[in-house]
Amino acid sequence: EALVPFLANTTQMAWKLMDDEKKILLEGAQGTMLDIDHGTYPYVTSSSTISAGACTGLGVNPKDIGKVTGIVKAYCTRVGNGPFPSEDHGEIGERLRKQGHEFGTTTGRPRRCGWFDAVACRYASRLNGCDDLSIMKLDVLDGFDEVQVCVAYEVNGEVIDYMPLDLENVKPIYKTFPGWDKTEGVRRFEDLPATAQEYLRAIEELTQTKIGMISTSPDRNDTILL
């Protein structure tokens, strides 16, 4: 009874808004690699987490989807079990965890952390049809002498640049970039340290997806729009 006043035919609501040329923002929950069909099965959730899931979940058709923005951190994290090729089990992972406050909001459980995985991101971008990427928490990498990006995997002695069916036994292959002192609070791309700019341009090239937004602190005003 308490919920009845809030029930509505949301598909019809969405259709009417689109017919009236209104803007609709759909936000996906959980990450692409947790998708039940295309993620790291069996370490996945119970539903479709990719952009196509918006169609089945809301009742809009693929032609209704306009711009798709991929939300990624400047490094990688994972919650719970499952393969994580670029995870760092040592000092770097712990530093990312502390600087990025990577702990569960309600549980306080520490998240697993590691370097940016361009192979996984390129896969996710293609799967979702991303028009651009929003890079979050760039400032967490401030102060590192070097930063790394996973650019390929080694599987049974073979180097591949795509997502294999089984991630359990892959070895990450890294490209190293010079670090930078501070990006925190920067609001213009040209004001970022040159090495940070180089890092971001490399991500664009490696993921084959342009960057449309960069966050440089928890303050929403510390956002660079490209």
C-alpha positions in Angstrom: 0.0 0.0 0.0 2.8 2.4 0.8 4.3 1.8 -2.7 1.2 2.0 -4.8 1.2 5.8 -5.2 4.7 5.6 -6.7 3.9 2.9 -9.3 3.7 4.1 -12.9 4.0 2.9 -16.5 7.6 4.1 -16.9 7.8 2.9 -20.5 5.0 5.2 -21.5 6.5 8.0 -19.4 9.8 7.6 -21.3 8.1 7.4 -24.7 6.1 10.6 -24.0 9.2 12.5 -22.9 11.0 11.5 -26.0 8.0 12.4 -28.2 8.1 15.8 -26.5 11.9 16.0 -27.3 12.8 16.1 -23.7 16.2 14.8 -22.5 16.4 11.5 -20.5 19.5 10.5 -18.6 19.8 6.7 -18.0 22.5 5.6 -15.5 23.7 2.0 -15.5 24.5 0.3 -12.2 27.6 -1.7 -11.7 30.4 -2.2 -14.3 30.5 -3.7 -17.7 32.7 -6.6 -16.5 29.9 -7.6 -14.2 27.5 -8.1 -17.1 25.9 -11.5 -16.9 26.5 -12.3 -20.6 29.6 -10.4 -21.4 31.4 -10.0 -18.1 33.8 -12.2 -16.1 31.4 -15.1 -15.6 30.7 -16.6 -13.1 31.9 -13.5 -11.1 29.1 -11.3 -12.4 25.7 -9.8 -11.3 22.3 -11.2 -12.3 21.5 -8.7 -15.1 22.7 -6.8 -18.1 24.9 -3.9 -17.0 25.9 -2.6 -20.5 24.2 0.2 -22.4 22.0 -2.2 -24.3 20.4 -3.2 -21.0 18.8 0.2 -20.9 16.6 -0.9 -23.8 15.4 -4.1 -22.2 15.1 -2.5 -18.7 13.3 0.7 -19.7 11.5 -0.3 -22.8 13.2 2.0 -25.2 14.6 0.7 -28.5 18.2 0.8 -29.7 17.5 3.6 -32.1 16.3 5.8 -29.2 19.7 5.7 -27.5 21.6 8.8 -28.2 25.0 9.5 -26.7 26.7 6.8 -24.6 29.3 7.9 -22.1 31.6 5.5 -20.4 32.5 6.3 -16.8 36.0 5.0 -15.8 38.5 5.7 -13.1 42.1 6.8 -14.0 43.1 3.4 -12.4 41.2 0.2 -11.9 39.2 -1.3 -8.9 37.2 -4.4 -8.3 34.9 -5.4 -5.5 34.7 -9.0 -4.4 36.1 -12.1 -6.1 36.9 -12.6 -9.8 39.8 -12.1 -12.2 41.6 -8.8 -12.1 44.7 -8.8 -14.4 46.1 -5.4 -13.4 45.5 -5.8 -9.7 48.5 -4.8 -7.5 48.9 -6.7 -4.3 51.6 -4.6 -2.9 52.5 -1.0 -2.0 51.0 0.5 -5.1 47.6 -1.1 -4.7 47.5 0.0 -1.1 48.5 3.5 -2.0 45.8 3.7 -4.6 43.3 2.4 -2.1 44.2 5.0 0.5 44.5 8.0 -1.8 41.3 7.0 -3.7 39.4 6.2 -0.5 38.5 2.9 -2.1 36.4 1.3 0.7 32.8 0.2 0.5 30.4 3.0 1.4 28.2 0.9 3.6 30.4 -2.1 4.4 33.8 -0.4 4.6 35.3 -3.4 2.7 38.5 -2.4 0.9 38.3 -2.5 -2.8 41.0 -4.3 -4.9 43.1 -1.7 -6.8 45.5 -1.7 -9.7 46.7 0.2 -12.8 44.4 1.2 -15.7 43.5 -1.7 -17.9 43.2 -0.4 -21.5 42.4 -3.8 -22.9 39.3 -4.2 -20.6 38.3 -0.5 -21.2 38.6 -0.9 -25.0 36.4 -4.0 -24.8 33.8 -2.2 -22.6 33.8 0.8 -24.9 33.1 -1.2 -28.0 30.5 -3.3 -26.2 28.6 -0.3 -25.0 29.1 1.9 -28.0 30.8 4.7 -26.0 30.9 8.0 -27.7 33.4 9.2 -25.1 34.9 8.5 -21.7 34.6 10.4 -18.5 37.9 9.9 -16.5 37.3 10.0 -12.8 39.7 10.5 -9.9 42.7 11.6 -11.9 44.1 13.3 -8.8 44.5 9.9 -7.1 47.5 9.3 -9.3 49.2 12.5 -8.1 52.6 12.1 -6.7 53.5 8.8 -8.4 57.0 8.8 -10.0 55.6 6.5 -12.7 52.2 5.3 -13.7 51.4 2.2 -15.8 48.7 1.1 -18.2 47.9 -2.5 -19.1 48.2 -2.5 -22.9 48.0 -6.3 -23.6 47.8 -9.7 -22.0 50.0 -12.7 -22.1 48.2 -16.0 -22.2 50.2 -19.2 -22.3 53.1 -17.4 -23.8 51.0 -15.6 -26.5 50.5 -11.8 -26.4 47.0 -10.7 -27.2 45.3 -7.3 -27.2 41.7 -8.4 -26.8 39.6 -9.8 -24.0 39.9 -13.6 -23.8 37.1 -15.9 -22.7 39.1 -16.8 -19.5 40.9 -14.1 -17.5 42.1 -16.4 -14.8 45.6 -17.1 -16.1 46.4 -13.9 -18.0 49.5 -11.9 -17.3 49.3 -8.1 -17.8 51.7 -6.3 -20.1 52.3 -2.7 -19.1 53.5 0.5 -20.7 55.1 2.9 -18.3 54.5 6.7 -18.3 56.2 9.4 -16.2 54.2 10.6 -13.3 53.3 14.1 -12.2 53.1 16.2 -9.0 49.5 17.6 -8.9 46.3 17.6 -10.9 44.0 18.1 -8.0 41.6 21.0 -8.5 42.7 21.7 -12.1 39.8 22.9 -14.3 41.4 23.3 -17.7 43.1 20.6 -19.7 46.0 22.9 -20.7 46.7 23.5 -17.0 47.3 19.8 -16.3 50.9 18.7 -16.0 52.3 17.8 -19.4 52.9 14.2 -18.3 49.2 13.9 -17.2 48.1 15.2 -20.6 50.3 12.5 -22.2 48.8 9.8 -20.0 45.2 10.9 -20.9 46.1 11.0 -24.7 47.5 7.6 -24.4 44.3 6.3 -22.9 42.4 7.8 -25.8 44.6 6.0 -28.3 44.7 2.7 -26.4 41.0 2.5 -25.8 40.1 4.0 -29.3 37.7 6.3 -27.5 38.0 10.0 -27.0 37.8 11.6 -23.5 35.0 14.0 -23.0 35.3 14.8 -19.2 38.0 14.6 -16.5 37.4 14.9 -12.8 40.3 16.2 -10.7 38.8 16.1 -7.2 35.7 15.2 -5.3 34.4 18.7 -5.8 32.1 18.7 -8.8 33.4 22.0 -9.9 36.9 20.5 -10.5 35.8 19.0 -13.8 37.4 19.5 -17.2 35.0 19.3 -20.2 36.6 18.6 -23.5 
